[in-house]
Amino acid sequence: MTILSLLKIFLILLPGVYFGRRNIIDEKQCEGISSIVVNIAWPCLVITALQMDFSETLLINSGLLAGAFVVISVLAYVTGMVLCRFLKTEDQITYLIIYMFLFSNTGFMGIPVCETLYGEEGVFYAALMDSLSDVFVFTVGTFLVKKSMGVTIKNNPKELITPGLISIVIGVTLFLLDIKLPVVLGETLATVGGITTPLAMFIIGYKLGKMKIKDMLGDRTAYVVSGFRLLVLPAIVLLILMVSGVEMTVLTKVISMETAMPVATCTVIFVEQYRGNTAFASKCVLLSTLLSVVTIPIFAVLLEMW
């Protein structure tokens, strides 16, 4: 079931790849589709996912997830630093690599994957984990990107207020108060949220279709970073969970699966904003996304075998 579910997700990549290779749509149109996903479809999916019956178990698990996120972030930072020391990278690349280890594609790919594999409860935990990542990406993430450029730019708190964050606040509030939306409104949000997965995967497919493979073949560092992001880091997290003897529940599966996602697509946006090394960032995002088509199904099967 796991393989079939993931196969269904990744088959949706194919139309996007075709559109990208054939130049049927351009970058501006793709940005428009992306804007629909980020500002409309994804928030609707989040609110719908959080429309679960309140329970102390879910509340406790949410707290455990927040704790796990902090631990994984520290682990990702240390792993990134060790890798950079081994590769002897310059400061600019070092800070970018640490950024890419800290922030994976928990939203654009993570939520759709968890929705397909683990249902509504999976989306609930995936949305919470992505919301934590969103908060850190505008604080710690911005700091790392600025450090890579050696510049100091004042953060704008308004950047934290996004449709995604607003939807999380609404969803969590409704969950804590155990308030259910009217049927018509709830079904409408569910319908709109339902386009998140196909459109998100279409966009990723489009980006892969526009990618020039030959431009990445000679960048050894991009391969190493992608390999550590997709295989080594999630393997370490899974090993820690196994050694600790925790039960493999939907919560632990989501935590593990989210660490196996490719480099966050927002990496390129942030690096470009501060005029950093967008070429290297783009290579890592696209290469890790391409390789994740193979690594995510493998990792999902390993989780089911536990």
Order of alpha helices (4+ residues) and beta strands (2+ residues): alpha-alpha-alpha-alpha-alpha-alpha-alpha-alpha-alpha-alpha-alpha-alpha-alpha-alpha-alpha-alpha-alpha
